[in-house]
Amino acid sequence: MVAEALPSPDATLEQRLEAVARAHGFAAFGIARADAAPLTAARLNAWLAEGCHGEMIWMESRAEQRGSPQGLWPEVQSVIALGMSYAPAADPLALAETPDRGLISVYAQGGDYHDVVKKALKHVARWLVAEAKDAEVKVFVDTAPVMEKPLSAAAGLGWQGKHTNLVSRDHGSWLFLGAIYTTLELAPSVAGRDTCGSCSACQDACPTQAFPAPYRLDARRCISYLTIEHDGPIPEDLRRGIGNRIYGCDDCLAACPWNKFAETAQAHRAFLPRAELAAPSLADLLALDDSGFRQVFAGSPIKRIGRGRMVRNAAIAAGNSGDMRFRPILEGLATDESPMVADAARWALAELTL
């Protein structure tokens, strides 16, 4: 019960708010003033001007709102930044050496984090409104124009590492982020301090060299972008680097030395891997039709990419496998009604030439 987790009646509103957040599954908590990340808009605009967002048009179309909390909601005074752990119990890259299996990013192997995090955010927000009658609130996961990472860094959850993701001293790179905007003026937390130092592990780990410089990501070369957001044929010069990654990529996250402090016991149970997503057979994925795809990925964030992108990704993984047993099913997919599936299948067949 939330009430059992509350501190003494003498605790501040911020302390009681943190206790409620932790009772609802959040492992990280912090507060920032709404104007605490003033460089965000300029950095976002420079990144967009370079075209590094690829086909993610929504990043560009709502850039003004995304650039600052006040751009989205002028009345906001404070940002409550929250993190939910999904630290994996096993090596997230172990399947990279099993080419007949598809490698799915850790975050997508369990329940849909959008649903889990948003539900918990709403519980916390309702408590705050009940406790502070004049409070107005808005809750966000990652489908709204909100820059969760710089705001979370400003709120003390961690810092943006050289891989551009949030790094936490306590949870490594394994945090789902959410935010509650409020009209209340809350006491801010101490901002996070960058302690990446001279480490370049995340940069060195990237299979497609998606980092032109530390703290800069070119999404157009990122495997997560290519396998999830990109609709159409994947550039041929990047296909071999994808290996057997069929949805997302954890290489830069997994390489971070701060992960050694992440406690898997703090991971939310909703994100425990589903058996069918932990090590899916490429042969099974290649055989999926639309209804089969929807059935397999029901309740998973993967469902949003559709059958076409998933089978495209699986075909590329098959082409990288060196396994000639994939040839018959790839030959059937070479004339698939989806042009991007057919293109990937033909490429894979060429890679698997006897």
C-alpha positions in Angstrom: 0.0 0.0 0.0 1.2 3.5 -0.8 0.3 4.7 2.7 2.6 2.2 4.3 5.5 3.7 2.3 5.0 7.3 3.4 7.5 8.9 5.7 6.5 10.7 8.9 3.9 13.5 8.8 6.6 16.0 9.3 8.2 15.1 6.0 8.1 17.7 3.2 5.7 17.4 0.2 8.7 16.5 -1.9 9.7 13.7 0.4 6.2 12.3 0.6 6.0 12.6 -3.2 9.1 10.5 -3.6 7.8 7.9 -1.3 4.6 7.6 -3.3 6.6 7.3 -6.5 8.8 4.5 -5.2 5.7 2.7 -3.9 4.4 2.7 -7.4 7.5 1.1 -8.9 9.8 4.0 -9.7 13.4 3.4 -8.8 14.6 6.9 -9.5 13.1 10.2 -8.5 14.1 13.9 -8.9 12.7 17.4 -9.4 13.8 20.1 -11.7 12.7 23.6 -12.3 10.9 23.9 -15.7 13.7 26.1 -17.0 16.5 23.9 -15.6 17.8 22.7 -19.0 18.1 25.9 -21.1 20.5 24.5 -23.7 18.1 21.8 -24.8 16.3 23.8 -27.6 19.5 25.0 -29.2 21.0 21.5 -29.2 17.9 19.9 -30.5 17.6 22.5 -33.4 21.3 21.9 -34.3 20.7 18.1 -34.4 17.6 18.5 -36.6 19.4 20.9 -38.9 22.1 18.2 -39.5 19.3 15.8 -40.5 20.4 13.3 -37.8 16.7 12.5 -37.0 16.2 10.8 -40.3 12.6 10.1 -41.0 11.4 11.0 -37.5 9.4 13.9 -38.8 7.6 14.4 -35.5 10.9 15.5 -33.9 11.0 18.4 -36.3 7.3 19.2 -36.5 7.0 19.9 -32.8 10.5 21.1 -32.1 9.4 24.3 -30.4 7.2 22.4 -27.9 9.9 19.8 -27.4 12.7 22.4 -26.8 11.4 23.4 -23.4 8.6 22.4 -20.9 7.2 25.9 -21.2 7.0 25.5 -25.0 4.5 22.7 -24.5 2.8 24.1 -21.4 3.5 27.7 -20.5 2.1 27.3 -16.9 4.5 24.6 -15.9 6.8 25.4 -13.0 8.4 22.1 -12.0 9.2 18.8 -13.7 9.0 15.6 -11.6 11.4 13.2 -13.3 10.9 9.5 -12.7 12.8 6.4 -13.7 11.6 2.7 -13.7 14.4 0.1 -13.9 14.5 -2.7 -16.5 18.0 -3.9 -15.7 18.4 -7.3 -17.3 19.4 -10.3 -15.2 21.4 -11.9 -18.1 23.9 -10.6 -20.6 21.7 -8.7 -23.1 24.2 -9.4 -26.0 24.5 -13.2 -25.4 22.3 -14.0 -28.4 24.6 -12.1 -30.8 26.6 -15.4 -31.0 23.5 -17.4 -31.9 22.8 -16.4 -35.5 19.6 -18.5 -36.0 17.9 -16.5 -33.3 16.7 -12.9 -33.4 18.1 -10.4 -30.8 15.4 -8.1 -29.4 16.4 -5.1 -27.3 15.9 -5.8 -23.6 13.3 -3.0 -23.1 11.0 -4.7 -25.6 11.1 -8.3 -24.3 8.5 -7.7 -21.6 5.4 -5.7 -21.2 4.8 -2.4 -23.1 6.6 0.2 -21.0 4.3 2.9 -22.3 1.4 1.3 -20.5 3.2 0.4 -17.4 5.0 3.7 -16.8 2.1 5.9 -17.7 -0.3 4.0 -15.4 2.2 4.5 -12.5 2.7 8.2 -13.4 -1.1 8.7 -13.3 -1.2 7.2 -9.8 1.5 9.6 -8.6 0.0 12.6 -10.3 -3.4 11.9 -8.7 -1.8 11.7 -5.3 -0.1 15.0 -5.8 -3.4 16.7 -6.9 -5.2 15.3 -3.9 -2.4 16.5 -1.6 -1.9 19.9 -3.1 -5.4 21.1 -4.1 -4.2 23.9 -6.3 -1.9 21.7 -8.3 -2.3 21.1 -12.1 -0.4 18.3 -13.6 0.3 16.6 -17.0 2.0 13.2 -17.4 4.3 12.1 -20.2 6.1 8.9 -21.2 7.8 9.3 -24.6 5.0 9.8 -27.1 4.7 13.6 -26.3 7.2 16.3 -27.3 9.2 16.1 -24.1 13.0 15.9 -23.7 13.0 13.4 -20.9 16.8 12.9 -20.8 18.1 16.4 -20.3 15.2 17.1 -17.8 16.0 13.9 -15.9 19.7 14.9 -15.8 18.6 18.4 -14.5 16.5 16.6 -11.8 19.5 14.5 -10.6 18.5 11.1 -12.0 21.9 10.9 -13.7 23.5 12.5 -16.7 23.4 12.1 -20.5 26.3 9.8 -21.4 28.4 9.8 -24.6 25.8 7.4 -26.1 23.2 10.3 -25.5 21.1 8.1 -23.2 20.7 8.7 -19.4 23.3 7.1 -17.2 22.6 6.6 -13.5 25.1 5.8 -10.8 22.6 3.4 -9.3 20.8 1.9 -12.4 23.4 2.2 -15.2 21.7 2.7 -18.6 18.6 0.7 -17.8 15.9 3.3 -16.9 12.6 4.0 -18.6 11.9 7.7 -18.1 8.7 9.5 -17.4 7.8 13.0 -16.4 5.1 14.8 -14.5 4.7 18.5 -15.3 3.1 20.6 -12.6 2.2 24.2 -11.8 3.5 23.7 -8.3 6.9 25.3 -7.4 8.6 22.3 -5.8 12.1 22.3 -4.3 14.5 21.1 -7.0 17.0 18.2 -6.6 20.7 18.5 -7.2 21.4 18.1 -10.9 23.4 15.1 -12.1 27.1 15.4 -12.8 28.7 13.8 -15.9 31.2 11.2 -14.9 31.9 9.5 -18.2 35.4 10.9 -18.1 37.7 9.5 -20.8 35.6 6.3 -21.2 34.6 5.6 -24.8 33.1 2.1 -24.3 29.7 3.0 -25.7 31.2 4.7 -28.8 33.5 1.8 -29.5 30.7 -0.8 -29.2 28.4 0.6 -31.9 28.3 -1.9 -34.8 27.3 0.8 -37.4 29.4 3.8 -36.1 26.3 5.8 -35.3 28.3 8.3 -33.1 30.1 10.9 -35.1 31.4 12.3 -31.8 30.9 11.8 -28.1 27.4 12.9 -27.0 26.2 13.0 -30.6 24.0 10.4 -32.3 23.3 10.1 -36.0 20.0 8.2 -35.9 20.3 7.4 -39.6 23.1 4.9 -38.7 21.6 3.7 -35.4 20.3 0.1 -35.4 17.4 1.0 -33.1 16.3 3.6 -35.6 16.8 1.4 -38.6 15.0 -1.6 -37.3 12.1 0.3 -35.6 11.5 3.8 -37.0 12.8 3.4 -40.6 10.1 2.4 -43.0 11.5 1.0 -46.2 14.7 -0.7 -47.3 17.6 -0.4 -44.9 20.8 1.0 -46.6 22.9 -1.9 -47.8 26.1 -0.6 -46.3 24.6 -0.9 -42.8 23.0 -4.3 -43.1 26.0 -6.5 -42.1 26.5 -4.4 -39.0 22.9 -5.2 -37.9 23.9 -8.9 -37.4 20.9 -10.7 -35.9 19.4 -7.6 -34.2 15.8 -7.6 -35.3 14.3 -5.0 -33.0 16.5 -2.3 -31.4 20.1 -2.5 -30.2 21.6 -2.6 -26.7 25.3 -2.6 -27.6 26.1 1.0 -26.5 23.9 0.6 -23.4 25.3 -2.7 -22.4 28.9 -1.5 -22.8 28.5 1.2 -20.1 30.7 0.4 -17.0 28.1 2.0 -14.7 25.8 -1.0 -15.4 27.8 -3.0 -12.8 25.9 -1.0 -10.1 22.5 -1.7 -11.5 20.6 -4.1 -9.3 18.3 -6.4 -11.2 16.2 -6.8 -8.0 15.0 -3.2 -8.7 13.7 -4.0 -12.1 10.0 -3.8 -12.5 8.4 -7.2 -12.8 6.3 -6.1 -15.8 9.5 -5.9 -17.8 10.6 -9.5 -17.2 11.2 -11.1 -20.6 8.5 -13.1 -22.2 9.7 -16.6 -23.3 8.7 -16.1 -26.9 10.6 -12.8 -27.1 13.8 -13.7 -25.3 15.2 -15.8 -28.1 12.8 -15.9 -31.1 13.6 -18.2 -34.0 14.4 -16.4 -37.2 12.6 -19.1 -39.1 9.4 -18.5 -37.2 9.7 -14.8 -37.7 10.2 -15.1 -41.4 7.1 -17.2 -41.6 4.8 -14.6 -40.0 1.8 -13.2 -41.8 -0.1 -10.1 -40.5 -2.4 -12.1 -38.1 0.5 -14.2 -36.8 2.5 -11.0 -36.2 -0.3 -9.4 -34.2 -0.8 -12.6 -32.2 2.9 -13.0 -31.3 3.5 -9.4 -30.4 0.3 -8.5 -28.6 0.9 -6.4 -25.5 4.5 -5.7 -26.7 5.9 -2.3 -27.9 7.1 -4.3 -30.9 3.5 -4.5 -32.3 3.7 -0.9 -33.6 6.3 -1.7 -36.3 4.0 -4.1 -38.1 4.7 -7.3 -39.9 6.6 -5.8 -42.8 9.4 -4.2 -40.8 9.8 -7.2 -38.6 10.1 -9.7 -41.5 12.5 -7.3 -43.2 14.7 -7.2 -40.2 14.5 -11.0 -39.8 15.5 -11.4 -43.5 18.6 -9.3 -43.0 19.5 -11.3 -39.9 19.1 -14.5 -41.9 21.4 -13.1 -44.6 24.0 -12.3 -41.9 23.7 -15.8 -40.4 25.6 -17.8 -43.0 23.0 -20.5 -42.5 22.0 -21.9 -45.9 18.8 -23.5 -44.3 17.2 -20.1 -44.6 17.3 -20.1 -48.4 14.0 -21.8 -49.1 11.9 -19.4 -47.0 13.9 -16.4 -48.3 13.2 -17.5 -51.8 9.5 -17.3 -51.0 9.8 -13.9 -49.5 11.7 -12.6 -52.5 8.4 -11.9 -54.2 6.6 -10.8 -51.0 3.9 -8.2 -51.4 5.9 -5.8 -49.2 8.7 -4.3 -51.3 11.0 -3.8 -48.3 10.5 -7.5 -47.3 11.2 -8.7 -50.9 14.3 -6.4 -51.1 15.7 -7.7 -47.8 15.0 -11.3 -48.9 16.8 -10.9 -52.2 19.8 -9.3 -50.5 19.9 -12.1 -47.9 19.8 -14.7 -50.7 22.8 -13.0 -52.3 24.6 -13.1 -49.0 23.9 -16.8 -48.7 25.2 -17.8 -52.1 26.8 -21.2 -52.1 
